[in-house]
Amino acid sequence: MASPTASEFISNIEYLLSEMWLNTPWQFQKLNAGLVDSGAGTRGQYLANYQGLQDYLIGIGPDVLYRFVQLSEDTSYLLSDLKTAALAILFMDGTDLKVSVFARIEFCGLSGFRKIGDDYYAVLTHPNLTIEQFRDATKVLWQLFVRAHRWNHMFFPWNIGAAYPQRLSQAMNDMVSTIMPAHPTKSRAESPKIDFEIYNYSPWQAPVTGVPKPKQQLTNPKWQSFINIIQSHTTTIWRNKPWEIQKVEFGLINGEAGSGFQYYSDLVHMLIYLRLSGATVIYRLTQVVQNDSLDVNVAKKMLRVILLDTFNAFEFLADLSLAEFHWLGTREDEEPPYTGLYWQALADSATTKNEFVQMNMAYLNYINRMLAWVDYIYPWNMGGRLSRQTDLDATITYNVMLQHPIPTVGA
C-alpha cells in the first residue's frame, strides 16, 4: 500500500516551493532585518546565522539530497541502505530530532524547517515507503533546499569581502623585501599572543605551481599507510598554522577562486565543504558502518557518489587554496592523473569494516583541525555591523522613518 505520508509531504513541499519561488519568504525578511526568533548569533550578531544557513542549505541540498536522488536511481542500492544513510546524515540516526539538520536550519533563523524535518523523518520511517516515494520526496526536498539557498545567497553580506582583497605574490614580495626594510613599522606595545610556531612546512614536496606533489605513496596495507600519513600530517598542523592558512590569511589565493578578486567567499566555502565532507558525511556514514546498520562496501560507494563522482568536494577545497586536499582526494581522471590517497585506501579490498572506521576517523581528525584553522581566521568580527534586533527595535526604526522619510532623489 502506498504511503500517504509521502504523498502529503510532497504536496506540502511543492506548495511551499510555489509560495517562495518569486516571493521573498518572511523568514528571510526578518533575518535581513536582524530579527532572529531563536536568538542564535554569536555575540548578538547574525552574520553567523547567514554562514550557518550557507553551510546547511548548500551542503545538504545539492551535495547530499541530490546525491540520494541519484543513488535511488541505481538499482544496486537497497531502499533500506538509502534510508539508513539518510537518517544518519540528516537526523544523526534519529535518536534526537532536536539536533537534526532541519532543527539547526531553524535555529539559524528559518522557522518552519524543524516541522519539515519531522515530516520527512516520518516519510523515511514509514513501513510502506517505496523507493519511488523515497526518490520523489527527496527530490522535492532537495529543490526546497536549493531555492532557500538562493534567497540566503541573495541576502548574504558578500560586500564584506571588499575588506579582504586578494594579493599577488609579487606585491607581497615587494612589501617584504623592499618597502618594509626601508620603512619599518613602528612597534606597538607588547600585547598577549597565542603561542603558535609559524613556519612554512609540508609533509609533501615543495609546491611547484601552487599544488604540492605527494612525497609519500601508500604501501600495503593501504588503510594503515594512509592513517600513518594523515596522523603525521595532523600532528604537524595541530599547533602550527598550516602553510595554506598562512597564505590565505594574507590574501594569497592559488588559482582564481574568489568573486571580485577578494577571498572572503573562499573562507565561506571552506567552512561549508570542510563541515560537509567531515562531520556531516564521513563521520555519519562511519557511525552506521561501525554499528552494523550499513554494509561497509555500500558506504564506500556512497562516499564516492556524495564527495567525488558528481562533484569533488576535496578538489574544490584545493581550488579554494587548501592545496593539500588535491593529493588526498583528487579523482584519477583529473590533471595530472593521480588517485587521491584517501580514495586509494578506501577502494582497497583490504579496507574492511574496522579498517574503514579507523582510517575515516583519522581523516576526520585532520579535516576538523583544518576547519578549526579556517574558523580561526574567518572574520567573525565583521558581524558587528549585523547586530540582531528585537521587534521593539524594528518598530522604533519604522516610526522614525515615518516621521523623517528619506527624500526621493530628484523630487
N, C-alpha and C positions, 0 to 999 in steps of 0.2 A: 504494500500500500504506500502511495506517495506521502511524503512528509508535508503536512500543512504548514509546519513551522518554516520550512524552506521557501515555499511559495509566498507566504505572508512577508517573510523577511525581504525577499527580492522585490516585492511590490512596494514595501515601505522605503527601501533604499532608492528605488527608481523615482519615487515621489520626491524624496529629499534632493536627489540629483536635479530634477526638473526645477525645483524651487531655488536652488543655489547656482544654477548654471550661468545665468546672467545677472542675478541679483546678489549683491554682497550679503552674505549670511550675517545675521545680527550679532553672532558671537565675534566675528572679526571687526564689526563696527565698534563693539565695546572694547575689544582688545586694543584696537588702534587708538582709542581714547584713554587707554591706561586703566580700564575698568576690568579687573580680573576677579571673577566670582570666588575662586578657590583661595585667593591671597598668595598664589605662587609667584615667585620672582625674587631672586636674591637681593637683599638689602633694599627692598621697596622699589625695584625697577622691573621692567617687563621685557628687556632685551633677552633675558634667559628664557622667557616664555616663547618668543619667536624662534630662538635657536632650538628649544626642545621640540617645537612643532615641526621645524625643518627635519630634525633627526628622525622623528617617528613617521611623519607623513610621506617623505620621500624614501626613507629607509624601509618602511613596511609596505607601502603601496606598490611601486614598480619593482622593488627589489625582493619582496617576499610574496605578497599576494599574487602578483602576476606570475611569478615562478610556479606557484602552486596550481594556477590555471594551466600552465604548460605541462606540469607533471601529471595532472589529471587526464591529459590527452594522450599520455604514454601508457599503453596497456600493460606495461611491465610492473607498474606500481599498483599495489592493493589499496583500496579505499581506507582500510584500517591503518595502513602505514601513513597515508596522507593526513588522516585525522590526528594521528599521534604526533606527527611533526608539527602540524598547525597549532595544536593545543600547547605543545612545548614552547614554540617561538612566540605565539601571541598571548598565551594565558599562563605561562610558566607552569604548565601541566594542569592548570585548572584548579590548583589547590587553594588559591585565594584570588578571586576575580578583582579584588580591590587593587591589586598590583599588576593587572593586565596592561598591555599596550594601550588599550582603549581608555582605561582609567587614567593612565598617565597623560594621554592627549587631553582628556577633560580637565585634568589638574592644571595643564598649561594654559587653559582658557577656552577650549571648545566644549561648552556644556552640551550634553546630549550624547557624547561619544561613549560614555560608560554604558548607557542603555543599548546603544548599537552593538557594543561588545557582548553584553549579556545575551542579546538576541542571537548573535552569531554563534556564541557558545552553545545555545540551545539547539541551533541547527546542526552543529558538529556532533553533538552528543545524542541526537535523536536516533532511536534504534532502527528506524526505517529509512534513514538517509541513503540516497543512491549516489553514485559517483557523478551522474549528470547534475543532480541538485547541488552537490558539493562544488562542482565547477561553476554553475550559474550563480550561486550565492557568493562565491569567492570573487568571481569576475565583476559583479556589480559593486561589491565592497571595494575592490581594487580601484574601480572608476571613481568611487566616492573619495577615496584617499587622494587620488591624483587631482581631482577638482579642488578639494580642500587645500591641497598643497599649492595649487596655482593662486588661490586667494592669499595664502600665507606668504607666498613668494612676492606677490604684488605689494603687500604692506611691509615686508621685511625691510629694515632700515639699511639698505645696501649703501646708501650715501655715506655711512660711517667709514666705508672703505677709502674714501678720499683722504683720510688721515693716515692711511697705511699704503703709500705708493711703493711699487716695486723699485728696486735699484739694480743698476747694471754692475757687473763685476769690475769693469774698468773704472767706473765712478768711485767705487769703494777703494780700489787700488790707489787712485789719485788722492783720495781723502787720507788714507792711512800712510802712504809713502811720501806724500808731498805737503799737503795742507796742514795736517796735524803736527808734523815735526816743526814746520815753520811757524805755526800759530797754535801752540798747545793750549788746551782748555784749562782754565784755572781750576784747581782742585776745590771741591766743596768740603764742608765739614764732614768728617767721617760719620757715616750712618750705618746702622745694622745691616749686615749682608747675609744671605743664605750661603752656607758653606758648600759651594759647588766647585769642582775642579773642571774648568772648561778647557777642552783641547780638542783638536781635530783627530778623531780616532775612527777606525773602521776595522771590523774583523775581515773585511774583504780587501781586495787590492784597491789601490787608489783610483778614484774616478777618472775616466778618460774624457768622455763627453757628457759628464753630468750623471751618468748611470754606472755604478760600480760593477766590475766584473767579479764573479764569485771566486774567491780564493780557495774555498773548500768544496769538494764534491761529496755526495753521500756515498758511504760504504755500507756493506751489508752487516747487520740488518739495518735497512734504511730508516726505519722509525727511530731506532736508538741513535743513529748518526745525526738525524735531524734534531732530536732532543738535545744532544750534546752541543751542537752548533747554536741552537736558539737559546739554550740556557747560558752559554758563554756570552752570547750577544746581550741577553737580558741583564746579566750581572754587570756588564760594562756600562750599560746605559742607566742602571738603577739610580746612581747618584751623579753620573757625569752626563751633562747635556749632550744629546746626540748631535753629530755634525750637521745633519739635515735641519734640526731645530735651530741651531745657531744661525744657519744661513737664512732660513725663513724669517727668523726674528729680525734680521737686518734687511728684509725685503728682497733677498736674492733668491729668485724662483727659477728652477730648472724648467725649460720648456716655455709655453705661452699661456699657462693657466692663470686666471685672474682677470675678470672683466674690467675694462677701462684701465688696464695696467696698474691694478692695485692687488694686494694679496689678502685682503680681509675675507673675500669669498673663498679663497683657498683654505683658510683656517676653518670657516663654517663647514665646508665639505669634508675636511679632515676629521672633524668631530663626528659628522654623520656616518662616514664609512668605517671609521675605527670602531664606533659603537655597534654598527650593524654587523660587521664581519666577526667581531669578537664576542661580546656579551649576548647579542641578540641571536646570532645564528650558530656559530661554532659551539658556544657554551651550552645552548639549549639542546641542540642535537646530540651533543656528547652526553648530556644528562640522561636522555631517554635511551641511548645505547647502553649506558652504564647500568641502568635499572632494568634492562632486558625488555623494554617496551618497543624497541625498534632494532631491526637487524643491522649489523654494522655495515654490510655491503650496500644496503638500501641507503643508509645515512651517507656513505661515501658518494653515491650517485647524486643525492640531493645537494650535498655541499658543492659539487661541481656545477649543478644547474643554477643554484642560487648565487654563488660567488664567482663563477668562472665562465661558463659556456656562453651565456647570453650577454652578460656584462661583467667584465673582470674587475672586481672591487679592488684587488690588490694592485693591479696595474694602474687603476685610476688614482690610488693613493700615491703611487710612484710619479704619476703625471703631476700631482699636486706638490711634488718636491720631497716626499718621503721615499727617497730613491731606493733604499734597501729592499722595499717591498717588491721591486721589479724582479729580483732574483729569488725571492721567497715564493712569489705567487704568479709569475708570468705564464702565459699559455705557450704551448710548444710551437704554434704556428705564427707567433709574433716575431718581430725583428729585434735583435738577431735570434734565430731559432734556438730556444732553450726552455726546458720544462722547469718551472719553479720548484725549489727544494721541497716546499710543502706538498705540492701535488705529486712529486715523485714518491715521497714517503707514504702519502695517503693511498696511492694506487698499488703499492707493493702488496703482493698476496700474503706476505709475512705479517702485515699490519692487520691483525685480528682485533677482537673487541678490546682487550686490555691494553694493547699497544696503541690502538686508536684513541682511547681515553687519555693515556699518558702523553702522547705527542700533542694532542689538541689542548690539553691543559697547559703544557709548556708553551705552546704558541700563543694561547690566550694570555698568559702572563706577560709575554713580550708586547702583544697588541695593547693590552691595558696600560702598560707602562708608557708606551708611545702616546696613548690617549692622554695620560696624565701630563706629559710634557706639553702637548698641544693645548690642553686646558690651562696649563700654567702660563703660556704666553698669549692666550686669547685675550683680547682687550675688553674684558668684562666691565672695566671702569667706564667704558663708553655708554653703558646702560644708564649712567647717571642722568643723561638727557631724556631718558624714557621712564620717568617716575610714574609709579602706579597712582591712580586717582580713586576717589570714592564717588558715589552718586552725588553727595553734597558738593564736592569739588566741581563736578561737571555742571551742576545746577547753578552754582555761583558764577562760573565762567560764562554760562549761557545768558544769565541775567545781565552780566557786564556787556556782552555782545549786543543784547537788545538795547541797552542804554547808550552804548557807544559803538554803533555799527561801523564796520570797515567801509570806507568810502569807495565807491565804484570808480575804477580808473576811467578817466575821460568824461565822467558825469559832470 
